[in-house]
Structures are given as C-alpha cells and as structure tokens.
C-alpha cells in the first residue's frame, strides 16, 4: 500500500498548494517500492501514474526536463522487469514449498487422533529456517503385538537428515509388524543405520530413539530407550520421568553387545505419556539453565491432551528458553478397557 499512499499524498499536496512542487522527486520512488509488493502489471500502472503526475500542469511538479523524465521512465520500466523476475521466483518457491509439504506428508503423515485405544497428538518444528523436515521423527502403529510408538532424533537436522529419517521409519514400521519383542524392533532399526553407514568413511550416522508398546487393555506400557530422554508420565496433576535404563544410540552397532533393557510401567486411568526430543529438553535460558521439563509439565497437567504440545512449546518460549535444535513432542493418552 505504501506506493499507492505515496502517489496519492504527493498528488493531493501539489493540488492543494503550488508550494508542494518540490515533492515531485518522491514520485520516482514509487516504481521501486511497488516491486516489493505488487506484480508486473500493478507496477507498470503505478509507474505510468507517477510519470503522468509529473507532466500534468495541474500538479505544478516543476515540469521535469527530458533527462529527468527519461530517467523516471527508465526506472519504471526496470521496476516492471524486476517485478516480473520476482514474481517468477516467488512462484517457484511456492512450488518447491508444496513439494516439500508433500514429501513431509509422505515421510511423516499426520498422526491419526486415535490408534487402537490410544489417543495421539504430535508436534514438530524444524530448527533450520525454511525447512519443513528436520531430524526428529515419530510414529504410532497398531499391529499383532499391540500399539507401538517411536520417537527419535537423527544426528543433524534439516535436509541432510531426511534420508536417515526415512530409513528409520521404514524399519520401525516393518519391524513393528514382524518382531514380537520390542528390543528386537530397536535392533532392526539399529541394523538399518549400521547397514546404511557401512563402507562410508567417517559416516558417524546415529540416532537416539525411545520405543513404547501398550498392552491390549492399555494398563501397562513397555519402554525401550536408546540414548533418548525417557517419557514423562503425567498422573493426577503431577509429572515425573519414567525410570528406564538407557541403551546405546541406534547406528553405532552396540545393540547386540549392550542390548537395551525394557522397562514395564503400570498405567492408571487418566495417565498420559509425553515424549520430547533434545531440542526441548536442552533448551536454555539466558543464564544457561536447561528447561525444567517435568516441573513445567506438572504446571501444565490440567491442559487437554490435544492442546498440550502447543502449550508446552509456548511455555518454553514464554520462559525465555532458546531452542537451537529440532523440537518434537508426542503425547499418548491410553483409554483403558474395562476389566
């Protein structure tokens, strides 16, 4: 709107009083300003109106000489060309963003509101500006061995981590259907990363992950942690980290040597589990202190399941903690079957 307002203001000023004739130079700024907001056609119209305003006797704009007038016309024509190039670039960026969103939906489709007897809510933000996909991933699947969920964090973030995310999600989705033991699902994901990095010098390809398996009646949950922060249990207005023996991260080939230890947790009606990646656990304030996840979740315990991930994110930002990594949250709310 600035170019239009500037044109109207200068024209009205010169019509009201001849003493405003020195404002004519401002009209030369209208075409370049139009480039920032308008397309080629609108830029051309504004450039033409600015030129006409300069030469109309009624505006008293000092009647510019041929050189000044040609300069303004040249600037207007050049602005139209720049606006055309910018419009083409913006259209290309829109197309690339649509492709990125399609890839994101293919790699990590939106979680359904319910998987079996489990309510699910996911939240993810990439650390790299302009990037839809980061190094975090999560999924919830129903299968022959119950509802299984995974939350993981690949080394690095941005587009460089997408390939690893795709490989790990594929391995999880297949193993969740085939492997009876939850540790075996983690081992399959570990083998996928080891295979992908074999023969690559200094690959340093690894990921942290936590896997969960809910019983058929949702009264217990099995947890396996591979270098990832444990889930936080929200119960009766409080919040605490689950005690899970940490196993080695995926991809360093130690799961066969040091297998992760499964922990089984009994769930009460109304219990919820929240899993977050390092981007939130390691968010720091100005004094370098980490975000106190369990304490803050206790303060947010009355927040509904659907709103909890967004409320947690807003709380992190409100307290002034800086998030430098990809940040993801997965909330799982089992609805227990009657005995």
C-alpha positions in Angstrom: 0.0 0.0 0.0 3.0 2.4 0.5 3.4 3.2 -3.2 -0.3 3.9 -3.6 -0.4 6.1 -0.5 2.7 8.0 -1.6 1.3 8.7 -5.0 -2.0 9.9 -3.5 -0.3 12.0 -0.9 2.1 13.8 -3.3 -0.6 14.4 -5.9 -3.1 15.8 -3.3 -0.3 18.0 -1.8 0.5 19.6 -5.2 -3.2 20.1 -6.0 -3.8 21.9 -2.7 -0.8 24.2 -2.8 1.8 25.1 -5.5 4.4 25.3 -2.8 4.5 21.5 -2.7 6.0 21.3 -6.2 9.4 20.3 -4.7 7.9 16.9 -3.7 8.0 15.7 -7.3 11.2 13.7 -6.7 9.2 11.4 -4.3 7.3 10.0 -7.3 10.5 8.5 -8.6 10.5 6.1 -5.6 7.0 4.7 -6.4 8.0 2.1 -9.1 10.9 0.6 -7.0 8.6 0.4 -3.9 5.9 -1.3 -6.0 8.3 -4.1 -6.8 8.3 -5.2 -3.1 4.5 -5.8 -3.0 3.0 -5.9 -6.5 3.2 -7.9 -9.7 4.4 -6.6 -13.1 1.0 -5.2 -14.2 0.4 -3.2 -11.0 4.0 -2.0 -11.0 3.6 -0.8 -14.6 0.3 1.0 -13.7 1.9 2.8 -10.7 4.9 3.7 -12.8 2.7 5.2 -15.5 0.6 7.1 -13.0 3.8 8.6 -11.4 5.0 9.6 -14.8 1.7 11.2 -15.7 1.6 13.1 -12.4 5.0 14.6 -13.2 4.0 16.1 -16.6 0.4 17.3 -15.8 0.4 21.1 -15.5 -2.2 21.0 -12.7 0.2 19.3 -10.3 2.9 22.0 -10.6 5.7 19.5 -10.2 8.4 21.7 -11.7 7.8 20.3 -15.2 10.9 18.0 -15.3 13.3 18.2 -18.2 13.6 15.5 -20.8 16.6 13.9 -19.0 14.8 13.7 -15.7 11.7 12.4 -17.3 13.6 9.7 -19.2 15.3 8.7 -16.0 12.0 8.2 -14.2 10.6 6.3 -17.2 13.7 4.1 -17.3 13.4 3.4 -13.5 9.7 2.5 -14.0 10.4 0.1 -16.9 13.3 -1.5 -14.9 11.0 -1.9 -11.9 8.5 -3.8 -14.1 11.2 -6.2 -15.2 12.4 -6.7 -11.6 8.8 -7.3 -10.5 8.4 -9.9 -13.3 11.6 -11.7 -12.1 10.5 -11.6 -8.5 7.0 -13.0 -9.3 8.6 -15.9 -11.2 10.9 -16.6 -8.3 8.0 -16.4 -5.8 6.0 -18.9 -7.9 9.0 -21.2 -8.0 9.4 -21.0 -4.2 5.7 -21.7 -3.7 6.0 -24.8 -5.9 9.1 -26.0 -4.0 7.3 -25.5 -0.7 4.3 -27.5 -2.0 6.7 -30.3 -3.0 8.3 -30.1 0.5 5.0 -30.4 2.2 4.1 -33.4 0.0 7.4 -35.1 0.9 6.7 -34.3 4.6 3.3 -35.9 4.4 4.8 -38.9 2.7 7.6 -39.4 5.2 5.7 -38.5 8.3 1.9 -38.4 7.7 -0.2 -36.6 10.2 -0.9 -38.8 13.2 -4.4 -40.1 13.5 -6.3 -38.9 16.5 -6.6 -42.5 17.7 -4.7 -45.7 17.2 -6.4 -48.6 18.8 -7.3 -47.4 22.3 -4.6 -44.7 22.2 -5.2 -41.0 21.7 -2.2 -39.5 19.9 -1.1 -35.9 19.4 2.2 -34.9 17.6 4.1 -31.7 17.3 7.3 -30.9 15.4 9.3 -27.8 14.4 12.5 -27.9 12.3 15.4 -25.9 13.6 16.6 -24.9 10.1 14.6 -21.9 8.9 12.5 -22.5 5.8 12.8 -26.3 6.2 9.7 -28.4 6.8 11.6 -31.6 7.6 14.1 -32.0 10.4 16.0 -34.7 12.1 13.1 -35.7 14.5 10.6 -38.4 13.8 7.7 -40.1 15.5 5.1 -42.7 14.6 2.3 -44.8 16.2 1.3 -48.1 14.7 -1.2 -50.8 15.6 -0.1 -54.4 14.9 -0.3 -58.0 16.1 1.7 -57.3 19.2 -0.2 -54.2 20.3 0.1 -50.5 19.7 3.7 -49.4 19.3 5.1 -45.9 19.2 8.5 -44.5 18.4 10.1 -41.1 18.9 13.6 -40.4 17.6 16.2 -37.8 16.8 18.7 -38.3 14.0 22.1 -36.8 14.2 22.0 -33.4 12.5 18.9 -31.6 11.2 17.5 -30.2 8.0 17.5 -31.9 4.6 20.7 -33.8 5.4 18.8 -35.9 8.0 15.7 -36.7 5.9 17.3 -39.8 4.3 18.0 -41.3 7.7 14.6 -40.4 9.0 13.0 -42.2 6.0 15.2 -45.3 6.6 14.4 -45.5 10.4 10.7 -45.0 10.0 10.6 -47.7 7.3 12.5 -50.1 9.6 10.2 -49.3 12.5 7.0 -49.8 10.5 8.2 -53.2 9.2 9.6 -54.4 12.5 6.5 -53.4 14.4 4.6 -56.0 12.4 7.2 -58.7 12.4 9.1 -58.6 15.7 7.5 -60.0 18.9 9.9 -58.3 21.3 10.2 -54.5 21.5 14.0 -54.8 21.8 14.0 -56.6 18.5 12.3 -53.6 16.9 15.1 -51.4 18.2 17.7 -53.9 16.9 16.1 -53.8 13.4 16.3 -50.0 13.4 19.9 -50.2 14.6 20.8 -52.7 11.9 19.3 -50.4 9.2 21.6 -47.5 10.3 24.7 -49.7 10.5 24.0 -51.1 7.0 23.5 -47.6 5.6 26.8 -46.3 7.0 28.9 -49.4 6.2 31.6 -48.6 3.7 31.2 -44.9 4.3 34.3 -43.4 5.9 33.6 -41.3 8.9 29.9 -41.7 8.4 29.0 -41.0 12.1 25.4 -42.0 11.3 23.4 -42.5 14.5 20.1 -41.6 16.1 18.5 -41.7 19.5 15.1 -43.2 20.0 12.6 -44.4 22.5 10.1 -47.1 21.7 6.8 -47.9 23.5 4.4 -50.9 23.4 1.0 -50.8 25.0 -0.8 -53.8 26.3 -4.1 -54.8 24.8 -6.0 -53.3 27.7 -3.7 -50.3 27.9 -3.0 -51.0 31.6 0.8 -51.4 31.0 3.4 -49.9 28.7 6.8 -51.3 27.8 9.5 -48.8 27.2 12.9 -49.2 25.5 15.2 -46.2 25.4 18.2 -46.0 23.0 20.1 -42.9 24.1 16.9 -40.8 24.1 15.3 -38.9 27.1 12.7 -41.1 28.7 9.0 -40.4 28.6 7.4 -38.2 31.2 4.3 -39.7 32.9 1.5 -37.2 33.7 -0.6 -38.5 36.5 -3.0 -36.9 39.0 -1.7 -33.3 38.4 1.9 -34.3 38.6 4.7 -35.3 36.2 7.8 -37.5 36.5 10.3 -39.1 34.3 9.9 -42.8 33.9 12.9 -44.8 35.2 14.3 -46.5 32.1 17.8 -48.0 31.8 19.3 -46.1 28.8 20.7 -48.2 26.0 23.2 -47.1 23.4 22.0 -44.9 20.4 21.0 -46.6 17.2 23.5 -46.9 14.5 26.7 -47.5 16.5 26.4 -51.2 16.4 26.2 -51.8 20.1 22.7 -53.1 20.5 23.8 -56.6 20.0 26.6 -56.2 22.5 24.8 -54.0 25.0 21.0 -54.6 24.4 18.7 -52.0 25.8 16.8 -53.1 28.9 13.0 -53.0 28.7 11.0 -51.3 31.5 7.4 -52.1 32.1 5.2 -49.4 33.7 1.7 -49.8 35.1 -0.8 -47.2 33.9 -3.7 -45.8 35.9 -6.9 -44.4 34.3 -6.2 -40.8 33.1 -2.5 -41.3 32.8 -0.7 -39.7 29.8 2.8 -40.1 28.4 4.8 -37.2 26.8 7.9 -37.8 24.9 10.1 -34.9 23.7 13.3 -34.6 21.8 16.6 -32.9 22.9 15.5 -29.7 21.2 13.1 -29.1 24.2 15.0 -30.9 27.0 18.2 -28.9 26.2 16.6 -25.5 25.6 18.5 -23.0 27.7 17.6 -19.7 29.2 19.9 -16.6 29.3 21.8 -18.0 32.3 22.4 -21.3 30.6 19.9 -23.4 32.6 18.0 -26.2 30.9 14.3 -26.1 30.6 12.8 -28.0 33.6 10.6 -30.3 31.7 8.9 -32.4 34.5 8.3 -29.4 36.7 6.8 -27.3 33.9 4.7 -30.3 32.7 3.3 -30.6 36.3 2.2 -26.9 35.9 0.5 -27.8 32.6 -1.1 -31.0 33.9 -4.6 -29.6 33.5 -4.1 -28.8 29.8 -6.1 -31.1 27.5 -4.3 -33.7 25.5 -4.9 -32.1 22.2 -3.6 -28.7 23.4 -0.7 -30.0 25.5 2.1 -29.9 22.8 1.3 -26.4 21.8 1.1 -25.3 25.4 4.5 -26.8 26.1 6.0 -25.0 23.2 4.5 -21.7 24.2 5.7 -22.3 27.8 9.3 -22.8 26.6 9.2 -19.6 24.6 7.4 -17.7 27.4 10.1 -18.5 29.9 12.8 -17.3 27.5 14.5 -20.6 26.7 16.2 -20.7 23.3 15.5 -23.8 21.1 18.5 -24.4 18.8 17.6 -27.9 17.6 14.7 -29.6 16.0 11.9 -29.8 18.6 9.2 -32.5 18.7 6.6 -33.7 21.1 4.4 -36.8 21.2 1.6 -37.2 23.7 0.0 -40.6 24.2 -3.2 -40.9 26.2 -4.4 -44.6 26.6 -8.0 -45.2 27.3 -8.2 -48.4 29.3 -10.6 -51.1 28.6 -13.0 -52.1 31.4 -12.0 -55.2 33.4 
